[in-house]
Amino acid sequence: MSLATSLGFATTDYVQWPLFGQLWILFLGSFVACSGSAGGGIKMMRAVVLYKQVSRELTRAMHPRGLQTVRFGETVIPDHVLHAILGFMFIYVVSIVVMTLLMVATRLDIITAFSAVVACLNNTGPGLNLVGPATTYAVLTDFQTWVCTWAMLLGRLEIFTLLVLLTPGFWRR
């Protein structure tokens, strides 16, 4: 519940659990925020729409001449919205990979680097290993803290919003 609300509070040191459980919590933390909430990550609605899009593509592979639509409740999701969600997912994954590689380049272990980036991007709080629930992010260097700060900004302000603000075309008249 703490991860879903972006509270960042932990009642147990789940770093002591098997690695599968730790990664499962990190993975689920990517989807727990609802649309319109301050939580970061993929958001539940996008995850549902992506799942339905994958189902549509599998159906298209079996029935290429059929007409399939993606629905959310009774609403048909237009293709431009599906493309925007797919674009968001691409930027989301690329952001995780690039920031994790930056953290690993500073000699941080891969689990700590990956989990710190994912936790910051999703605004869920604790990560794993050195930034787990029983520790703090104080063990990170200044550069690593800045990488996590950018991840938090990307997650909290929405990736597209922040990237648009950083483009020169936005500031031109």
C-alpha positions in Angstrom: 0.0 0.0 0.0 2.9 2.3 0.8 4.3 1.9 -2.7 1.0 2.5 -4.4 0.5 5.8 -2.6 4.1 7.1 -3.2 4.5 7.3 0.6 7.9 5.5 0.6 7.3 3.9 4.0 8.2 0.3 4.6 7.1 -1.9 7.5 9.5 -4.7 6.7 13.0 -5.1 5.2 11.9 -6.9 2.0 15.6 -7.0 0.9 15.8 -10.1 3.2 13.2 -11.8 1.0 14.1 -14.0 -2.0 15.1 -12.0 -5.0 11.9 -12.9 -6.9 9.8 -11.3 -4.2 11.9 -8.1 -4.2 11.8 -7.8 -8.0 8.0 -8.6 -8.0 7.4 -5.7 -5.6 9.6 -3.4 -7.8 7.7 -4.5 -10.9 4.2 -4.1 -9.4 5.3 -0.6 -8.2 5.5 0.4 -11.9 1.7 -0.1 -12.4 0.1 0.8 -9.1 -0.6 4.5 -9.6 -4.0 5.5 -11.0 -4.6 8.1 -13.7 -4.6 11.6 -12.3 -2.6 10.6 -9.2 0.8 12.1 -8.2 2.3 8.7 -8.4 4.7 8.1 -11.3 5.3 5.1 -13.5 3.1 3.5 -16.1 -0.2 4.0 -14.3 -2.9 1.3 -14.2 -5.0 2.6 -17.1 -2.0 2.6 -19.5 -1.1 -0.9 -18.4 -4.7 -2.1 -19.1 -4.8 -0.4 -22.5 -1.3 -1.9 -23.4 -2.6 -5.4 -22.4 -5.6 -5.0 -24.6 -3.4 -3.7 -27.4 -1.2 -6.8 -27.2 -4.4 -9.0 -27.3 -5.5 -7.1 -30.4 -2.2 -7.7 -32.1 -2.4 -11.4 -31.3 -5.9 -11.5 -32.7 -4.7 -9.6 -35.8 -2.0 -12.2 -36.4 -4.6 -14.9 -36.4 -7.3 -12.9 -38.4 -5.4 -10.3 -40.5 -8.6 -9.1 -42.3 -10.7 -8.8 -39.1 -11.5 -5.4 -37.6 -10.5 -5.3 -34.0 -10.8 -2.3 -31.6 -9.4 -1.7 -28.2 -12.0 -0.8 -25.7 -11.7 0.6 -22.2 -15.1 0.0 -20.7 -17.5 1.1 -23.4 -15.1 3.6 -25.0 -13.2 2.7 -28.1 -9.6 3.8 -27.7 -8.5 5.7 -30.9 -5.2 4.6 -32.6 -3.5 8.0 -31.9 -4.0 7.3 -28.1 -2.6 3.8 -28.5 0.4 5.3 -30.3 0.9 7.9 -27.5 0.9 5.1 -24.9 3.3 3.0 -26.9 5.6 6.1 -27.3 5.3 6.7 -23.6 6.4 3.1 -22.9 9.3 3.4 -25.2 10.6 6.6 -23.5 9.9 5.0 -20.1 12.0 1.9 -20.9 14.8 4.0 -22.5 14.8 6.3 -19.5 15.3 3.3 -17.1 18.1 1.8 -19.3 20.0 5.1 -19.8 19.8 6.1 -16.1 20.7 2.6 -14.9 23.7 2.6 -17.2 24.7 6.0 -15.8 24.5 4.7 -12.3 26.4 1.5 -13.1 29.1 3.6 -14.8 29.7 5.2 -11.4 30.6 1.7 -10.0 27.2 1.1 -8.3 26.1 -2.5 -8.4 23.4 -3.3 -11.0 20.6 -4.2 -8.6 21.0 -1.1 -6.5 21.3 1.1 -9.7 18.3 -0.5 -11.4 16.1 -0.5 -8.4 17.0 3.1 -7.4 16.1 4.3 -10.9 12.8 2.4 -11.1 11.8 3.4 -7.5 12.6 7.1 -8.3 10.9 7.0 -11.7 7.8 5.4 -10.2 8.0 7.5 -7.0 7.6 4.4 -4.9 10.3 5.1 -2.3 12.7 2.4 -1.4 14.6 0.3 -3.9 16.8 -2.8 -3.3 20.2 -3.5 -1.9 22.0 -0.3 -0.8 18.8 1.8 -1.2 16.4 -0.7 0.3 13.7 -0.1 2.9 16.1 -0.5 5.9 18.5 2.1 4.5 18.4 5.5 2.8 19.6 7.0 -0.4 22.3 8.8 1.6 24.9 6.2 0.4 24.7 7.5 -3.1 27.2 10.0 -4.5 26.2 13.5 -5.6 26.1 12.4 -9.3 24.0 9.3 -8.5 21.6 11.5 -6.4 21.2 13.9 -9.4 20.4 10.9 -11.7 17.7 9.8 -9.1 16.4 13.4 -8.9 15.9 13.5 -12.7 14.2 10.1 -12.5 11.9 11.5 -9.8 11.1 14.6 -11.9 10.4 12.4 -15.0 8.1 10.2 -13.0 6.3 12.9 -11.0 5.8 15.4 -13.8 5.1 12.8 -16.5 7.8 12.0 -19.0 6.3 13.7 -22.0 5.5 16.9 -20.0 9.1 17.3 -18.8 10.7 16.4 -22.1 8.5 18.9 -23.9 9.5 21.6 -21.4 13.1 20.9 -22.2 12.8 21.2 -26.0 13.8 24.6 -27.5 10.7 24.5 -29.7 8.5 24.9 -26.7 10.1 28.2 -25.7 10.0 29.8 -29.2 7.1 32.0 -30.1 
